[in-house]
């Protein structure tokens, strides 16, 4: 009988400990998560900082100096003004899903990009890895084109006060070789 009380007391203490640690772990995971939502403006587009503007289509977010971002639990959408005069909506939209699965945007068979997006476990940074494919002219013969790829990694960080987003970008291309790194800062407008 005495052994049953000791075992029961130990089980109760163990159960209380498990519940306590589960509650503590939940509170730590519930830390402030970055929210990129809002309207943002920069002095130059993300692609201009690395001088790779030639690889992006007109309505691509990498070419825009302004963005309107709406963040949800598992993705965000980036809406930019579309500079094309014939564009019906006057806006272009790109959806970035945090699941790490590959997404694609194809402009035609020769041009487009595929990308993955990951949100850090603490929710403070977002990393976008893109592979842009396009056709470029060959040296010494502009009538002959070849397939080229540009590999871009962007690390997005929201400032502590939530008033700016810094985008640290690195790019490497099969056509120009080498690697380029730069930072673009977007300030919150609304």
PLY file of the C-alpha trace (Angstrom):
ply
format ascii 1.0
element vertex 190
property float x
property float y
property float z
element edge 189
property int vertex1
property int vertex2
end_header
0.00 0.00 0.00
2.85 2.35 0.87
4.54 1.60 -2.48
1.34 2.48 -4.36
1.24 5.92 -2.67
4.87 6.58 -3.53
4.33 5.53 -7.16
1.12 7.60 -7.39
2.89 10.65 -5.88
5.77 10.28 -8.34
3.35 10.01 -11.27
1.50 13.14 -10.15
4.77 15.09 -9.79
5.92 13.82 -13.19
2.60 14.81 -14.81
2.77 18.30 -13.27
6.36 18.67 -14.55
5.38 17.61 -18.08
2.46 20.08 -18.15
4.65 22.88 -16.77
7.38 22.37 -19.39
4.82 22.10 -22.21
3.29 25.45 -21.17
6.74 27.07 -20.94
7.74 25.76 -24.38
4.51 27.07 -25.90
5.13 30.54 -24.47
8.65 30.64 -25.95
7.34 29.65 -29.40
4.78 32.43 -29.16
7.44 35.17 -29.36
6.90 38.17 -31.61
6.76 37.10 -35.21
7.80 39.51 -37.92
4.99 40.77 -40.10
6.01 42.20 -43.47
2.50 43.56 -44.20
2.24 47.15 -45.35
3.18 49.48 -48.18
6.91 49.88 -48.79
9.06 52.18 -50.93
12.77 52.19 -51.82
15.13 54.49 -53.70
15.94 51.66 -56.11
14.58 48.25 -56.92
16.13 45.08 -55.51
17.53 44.11 -58.91
19.20 47.49 -59.54
21.44 47.14 -56.51
23.14 44.17 -58.11
22.83 45.56 -61.63
20.90 42.50 -62.79
17.78 44.33 -63.94
18.04 42.87 -67.44
16.98 39.40 -66.25
13.60 40.32 -64.82
10.30 40.92 -66.57
8.57 44.27 -66.36
5.99 43.23 -63.72
8.44 41.32 -61.50
8.71 42.42 -57.85
12.52 42.53 -58.19
12.18 45.51 -60.56
9.77 47.56 -58.47
10.61 50.41 -56.10
7.25 50.05 -54.34
5.48 47.03 -52.87
2.25 46.36 -51.05
2.66 43.24 -48.89
-0.13 41.26 -47.24
1.11 38.49 -44.94
-0.97 35.47 -43.94
-0.02 32.53 -41.69
1.71 30.45 -44.40
2.39 32.90 -47.22
2.53 36.51 -48.26
1.50 38.30 -51.42
3.45 41.15 -52.93
1.51 43.52 -55.14
3.37 46.02 -57.28
2.23 48.64 -59.76
2.49 47.24 -63.27
4.35 49.69 -65.50
2.87 48.22 -68.70
0.46 50.65 -70.31
-1.73 47.82 -71.59
-2.06 46.06 -68.23
-5.72 45.64 -67.33
-5.41 45.77 -63.53
-2.39 48.06 -63.43
-0.89 45.80 -60.75
1.20 42.66 -60.68
0.98 40.12 -57.84
3.41 37.46 -56.64
2.64 34.88 -53.93
5.49 33.70 -51.72
4.60 30.51 -49.80
6.65 29.68 -46.68
6.54 25.89 -47.19
9.90 25.68 -48.99
8.26 24.07 -52.05
9.24 25.27 -55.50
7.02 27.82 -57.27
7.34 28.88 -60.90
6.64 31.91 -63.01
6.99 31.29 -66.74
6.80 34.21 -69.13
7.40 31.94 -72.12
9.54 28.89 -72.90
12.74 30.94 -72.83
12.17 33.21 -69.82
10.94 32.74 -66.28
11.97 31.84 -62.77
11.50 29.22 -60.11
11.87 29.96 -56.43
11.49 28.68 -52.87
10.72 30.67 -49.74
11.55 29.80 -46.14
10.61 31.68 -43.00
13.11 31.25 -40.15
11.95 29.28 -37.12
11.86 32.46 -35.04
9.83 34.23 -37.75
12.29 37.12 -37.96
13.74 36.57 -41.46
12.55 35.29 -44.82
14.89 33.73 -47.39
13.96 33.60 -51.09
16.10 31.43 -53.40
15.42 32.01 -57.11
16.73 30.62 -60.36
15.96 32.95 -63.27
16.28 31.50 -66.77
16.53 33.58 -69.92
18.10 33.73 -73.35
21.12 36.01 -73.87
23.13 36.90 -76.93
26.46 35.18 -77.38
29.63 37.28 -77.49
30.72 38.31 -80.98
27.43 37.12 -82.56
24.26 38.93 -81.47
22.12 36.76 -83.78
22.86 33.63 -81.72
21.33 33.26 -78.27
22.05 30.79 -75.49
20.27 29.79 -72.28
21.55 31.57 -69.16
20.70 31.18 -65.49
20.92 33.66 -62.62
20.93 32.25 -59.08
19.68 34.79 -56.53
19.37 34.51 -52.75
17.47 37.25 -50.90
17.37 37.48 -47.10
14.58 39.78 -45.92
14.73 41.27 -42.41
12.23 43.61 -40.82
13.77 46.26 -38.55
13.01 46.08 -34.82
10.73 49.11 -35.05
8.91 47.65 -38.10
9.56 50.73 -40.22
11.96 49.25 -42.79
12.80 46.01 -44.56
16.38 45.28 -45.55
16.87 42.82 -48.39
20.38 41.38 -48.56
20.80 39.84 -52.02
23.50 37.68 -53.62
23.50 36.75 -57.29
25.57 34.49 -59.51
25.09 34.07 -63.25
26.17 31.57 -65.86
26.54 34.40 -68.38
28.62 37.03 -66.53
30.34 34.81 -63.97
31.41 35.91 -60.54
29.14 36.86 -57.70
27.45 40.12 -56.73
26.11 41.12 -53.31
24.10 44.19 -52.32
21.47 45.48 -49.92
18.21 47.25 -50.68
16.19 49.00 -47.96
12.45 49.58 -48.20
10.83 52.13 -45.88
7.26 51.71 -44.68
4.85 54.19 -46.24
1.68 52.82 -44.60
0 1
1 2
2 3
3 4
4 5
5 6
6 7
7 8
8 9
9 10
10 11
11 12
12 13
13 14
14 15
15 16
16 17
17 18
18 19
19 20
20 21
21 22
22 23
23 24
24 25
25 26
26 27
27 28
28 29
29 30
30 31
31 32
32 33
33 34
34 35
35 36
36 37
37 38
38 39
39 40
40 41
41 42
42 43
43 44
44 45
45 46
46 47
47 48
48 49
49 50
50 51
51 52
52 53
53 54
54 55
55 56
56 57
57 58
58 59
59 60
60 61
61 62
62 63
63 64
64 65
65 66
66 67
67 68
68 69
69 70
70 71
71 72
72 73
73 74
74 75
75 76
76 77
77 78
78 79
79 80
80 81
81 82
82 83
83 84
84 85
85 86
86 87
87 88
88 89
89 90
90 91
91 92
92 93
93 94
94 95
95 96
96 97
97 98
98 99
99 100
100 101
101 102
102 103
103 104
104 105
105 106
106 107
107 108
108 109
109 110
110 111
111 112
112 113
113 114
114 115
115 116
116 117
117 118
118 119
119 120
120 121
121 122
122 123
123 124
124 125
125 126
126 127
127 128
128 129
129 130
130 131
131 132
132 133
133 134
134 135
135 136
136 137
137 138
138 139
139 140
140 141
141 142
142 143
143 144
144 145
145 146
146 147
147 148
148 149
149 150
150 151
151 152
152 153
153 154
154 155
155 156
156 157
157 158
158 159
159 160
160 161
161 162
162 163
163 164
164 165
165 166
166 167
167 168
168 169
169 170
170 171
171 172
172 173
173 174
174 175
175 176
176 177
177 178
178 179
179 180
180 181
181 182
182 183
183 184
184 185
185 186
186 187
187 188
188 189
